[in-house]
Amino acid sequence: MKVELLASAKKDLVEGFGFYERQQSGLGANFLESLFGDIDTLAHHAGIYRRIHGAHRLLSTRFPYAIYYNIEDSTAKVKAVLDCRRDPQRIQRELGKA
């Protein structure tokens, strides 16, 4: 299966990178490496994750983030990469925008 990052997900990754880089130099790169590794697993396992707020959700293995995506035409389209520590209503609103 193909994996496509939508613009909204790319924006989320940039924001996450900035947050972790401000915490400690080099942690932002670690964040991106980990999340891209998680996203890469969708090529083989996209259909197995449960649906939350109208999208499939894959929890990151290392950071408190969730990857939200839909499957369209044999492509996992990643629409959001959100911090799980946010208010659930805010996450639902963000997914509505993506």
Secondary structure, 3 states (H helix, E strand, C coil): CEEEECHHHHHHHHHHHHHHHHHCCCHHHHHHHHHHHHHHCHHHHHHHCCEECCEEEEECCCCCEEEEEEEECCEEEEEEEEECCCCHHHHHHHHHHC
